[in-house]
Amino acid sequence: MVTPIGEGDAIKFIQTLPGVSTGAEGSSAIFVRGGNLGNNIMSLDGVTLYGISHLMGMTSVISSDAVKSMKFQMGGMDADRESALSSVISLSTVNPSQEKMHIGGTINPFLCGLSINGPVSKNTSILVSGRYSPVGNEYKSVKSQLSSEKGLHDFDASVYDIYGKLHHEIRKGECIDVSAFRSMDEYDIVYGKDSDRYKMSWDNIMYLLKYTKRHSEKILTEIDCSYNKFHSWQNSYLKFNGSQNDLNLKSRLKENTSEGKIIYDGHRNHLIFGGKYKLAEFMPGVSSYDGDPDAQRYNCTTCTLWGQYEYDKPEKFYFKAGARMNFYTKQNYAEKESFREPEVNIMSEYHIADGLKLSATFDRTVQFYHVLEGMPLGWSVDLIVPSDQALPVETAYQGYIGMTGTCKNHILTAGFYYKTMDNLVFFPNAATIFSSTISGWEDNVEIGKGSSYGLESLYEYNGKKLSARISYTLSKTDRTFEALNHGKPFPAKFDRRHILNVHAQYYFTNNGNKKQGITSAFTFQSGHNESYKAFSYPSVTPDGEEFLIPYFSDQPNNLKMPDYIRFDIGYFRNWASTSGKIRYRLQAGIYNLLNRHNPFMLMFDDDSKQWQELSLIPIMPNISFRVEF
């Protein structure tokens, strides 16, 4: 795939699928079947990662060297998953090789990576993968040309990720995996002639111990213990009315999880059942003005029991039914609140005739953590808060029915979905989510409902030299909040009526390790919605300084932004040395070849006293080179 940094990843691929709307250009934000950005969960070997983006959302925090496979589910979900209202992105990591050592390195203008994979003894092998971004040093080398009095004055960044996994075979069919992951995004930005300074960071830490034992050909057990932490921090050092203001806001979420499951894999019947216990500590939105940080600390426990049954008669009939019961408790120094929430997931496929299949799903999903979203960029700096009586558990009901036809190299899928959502959160002050003036976020959250329905279609062609994929979504998504728009429905921010993605890849050469070809992508999306400021009125500070206050109309999201259009093109070549021991991969491309400035938000310009559209990424060439031996 052609992306701003030159390499594709799991999130960038998901953004091309039916039923998925995107946020700002080049970001990792996804909105699945009308849900919010925070209604999607990504896990790494079953452990949730809350900060999933690197480089302001341009790529995900997981290196492709560590990823073996990805499962993306937005209907008919599996029972052994995390609770999420809209979708689950499950990444499984590579099992370290027990045959020989492999070393690989990747370099592009945004990330440099190194991976080591291989045995260290007869029964033990390791995988280590890490990446580092040189963008901070790159900026310093061209600072004199980019620095300006009104815009960017200085910039520094520290961006990296590292993953390690140790695999040990105790005996045949019995093994232990120990893995650890750490990622960091930290930015220091100086803006304008007044030297306004912004600092932001978010990071993940994850540890996992997994024990697996195969008792027979049909029965497998797994026991996991994990720890993960997500931390975000925002600091603003601004000049206001002649004085400097130093504002801080920090958020933290820590989870300790124990899980066990038993899997029965029969000829046509498959069973899985298990349980999970999770202890979480929240500290959301603690600002420099909070006198007692403990008042913002919450402890939550979630106990989940699940079971799933599958019946599979190939090319005839497939059925899956799963049920989950969640026992959730929130407690701080003052009170304790408990909830019981069931979840149900059903999926069936029936082959009407050769090459023609009917599919249907039904889901009741819940989510115990609310995400108070800032700007829809996919940055991992939003506030994550627990459910309670004031912020009830989010729930959703969803149904889907569709058909898939296959004829030689052609596959066509089309279906209709309908979804209702309850207890969704709306944060009116999203644009200033990290201002200390609104650190009391509890008083700024609205609770309401949502609905979404639409048609999803996907066409795929797989030939010897040419492969193509066309996805199209026609949908409508609304929100209803009692305190907004007089209680009447209004469009969701990312209610994109039409979404079209076209991808094509052509091989000049496709022979073993020797591959060469071109890839291209075209994206069209209806413009998202912004809350248009009808007019502004003047206000005066006590010292006589005048400024304008924008007036918002009664209806949020009342302005449709211009359509989003982008065309990308790329070239790839894979080859090996004469001995075959060294393999190379070159990827080069142009992102946004049309140089279209797709706006993602409105902003007020103090000098011109006008509202202006802000876009992010112009035409952007990219290149990536990898070597492995």
Secondary structure, 3 states (H helix, E strand, C coil): CCCCCCCCCHHHHHCCCCCEEECCCCCCCEEECCCCHHHEEEEECCEEECCCEEHHHCEECCCCCCEEEEEEECCCCCCCCCCCCCEEEEEEECCCCCCCCEEEEEECCCCEEEEEEEECCCCEEEEEEEEECCHHHHHHHCHHHHCCCCCEEEEEEEEEEEEEEEEEEEECCEEEEEEEEEEEEEEEEEECCCCEEEEEEEEEEEEEEEEEEECCCCEEEEEEEEEEEEEEEEEEEEEECCEEEEEEEEEEEEEEEEEEEEEEECCCEEEEEEEEEEEEEEEEEEECCCCCHHHHCEEEEEEEEEEEEEEEECCCEEEEEEEEEEEEEEECCCCEEEEEEEEEEEEEEEEEECCEEEEEEEEEEEECEEEECCCCCCCCCCEEEECCCCCCCEEEEEEEEEEEEEECCEEEEEEEEEEEEEEEEECCCHHHCCCHHHCCHHHHCEEEEEEEEEEEEEEEEECCCEEEEEEEEEEEEEEEECCCHHHCCEECCCCCCEEEEEEEEEEEEEECCEEEEEEEEEEEECCCEECCEEEEEEEECCCCCEEEEEEECCCCCCEECCCEEEEEEEEEEEEECCCCCCEEEEEEEEECCCCCCCEEEEEEECCCCEEEEEECCCCEEEEEEEEEC
